[in-house]
Amino acid sequence: MNPILKFNRNYFALAILLFIIEILIAKYVHDRFIRPYMGDTLVVMLIYCFVKSFINKPVLPTALWVLAFAFLIETLQYFQIVNLLGLQHSKVASIMIGTSFAWMDIYAYIAGIIVILIIERVIGRRHPAIGISKP
């Protein structure tokens, strides 16, 4: 039986790399495609890798929980949760939670999870112990 809590340095390194990429996109990219769509696609990949850094669960359930979390955050944006909590003047809260709902964000999150599943499938075929394949 595998322990549920187990540190995985590969996923952690990927999470750090994706976090750095997200910071670079936020700081230097001001276009209409990479920042809004690639940033949202990468953010679910970042969250997935961060979760997998510490939680030893199968790929599909983890990916679906991350997607559900992203949907929850987007739904909270629809209801203007930052304003409801009185955090509208907090730049950190506005960046972390977001302030506006967009259907394209939902599609970007789905695309990010699909990319994760494809990558995990390919890696799983090469290294069954770390992919979708059953242990």
SULCORDA-V429220 format. One record per residue. RES is the residue in one small letter. SS is DSSP state (h for helix, s for strand, l for the rest). PSI is psi in whole degrees, -180 to 180 (* if undefined). Layout:
res:ss:psi
RES:SS:PSI
RES:SS:PSI
This chain:
res:ss:psi
m:l:129
n:l:139
p:l:145
i:l:-44
l:s:116
k:l:127
f:l:132
n:l:108
r:h:-27
n:h:-47
y:h:-37
f:h:-42
a:h:-41
l:h:-39
a:h:-43
i:h:-45
l:h:-47
l:h:-36
f:h:-43
i:h:-43
i:h:-43
e:h:-43
i:h:-44
l:h:-41
i:h:-47
a:h:-36
k:h:-38
y:h:-15
v:l:121
h:l:59
d:l:-170
r:l:6
f:l:-61
i:h:-52
r:h:-52
p:h:-39
y:h:-48
m:h:-36
g:h:-44
d:h:-34
t:h:-44
l:h:-30
v:h:-38
v:h:-31
m:h:-39
l:h:-49
i:h:-43
y:h:-50
c:h:-38
f:h:-45
v:h:-46
k:h:-15
s:h:-27
f:h:-22
i:s:122
n:l:77
k:l:161
p:l:156
v:h:-55
l:h:-51
p:h:-39
t:h:-46
a:h:-41
l:h:-37
w:h:-40
v:h:-43
l:h:-43
a:h:-40
f:h:-44
a:h:-42
f:h:-41
l:h:-47
i:h:-43
e:h:-38
t:h:-41
l:h:-34
q:h:-39
y:h:-40
f:l:11
q:l:48
i:h:-33
v:h:-44
n:h:-42
l:h:-32
l:l:-2
g:l:25
l:l:16
q:l:-21
h:l:-2
s:l:112
k:h:-39
v:h:-48
a:h:-41
s:h:-38
i:h:-46
m:h:-44
i:h:-36
g:l:161
t:l:-6
s:l:137
f:l:141
a:l:131
w:h:-33
m:h:-30
d:h:-41
i:h:-46
y:h:-37
a:h:-40
y:h:-43
i:h:-43
a:h:-42
g:h:-42
i:h:-38
i:h:-43
v:h:-45
i:h:-48
l:h:-39
i:h:-47
i:h:-45
e:h:-36
r:h:-46
v:h:-46
i:h:-39
g:h:-33
r:h:-34
r:h:-37
h:l:84
p:l:-25
a:l:-20
i:l:-1
g:l:-162
i:l:-25
s:l:148
k:l:142
p:l:*
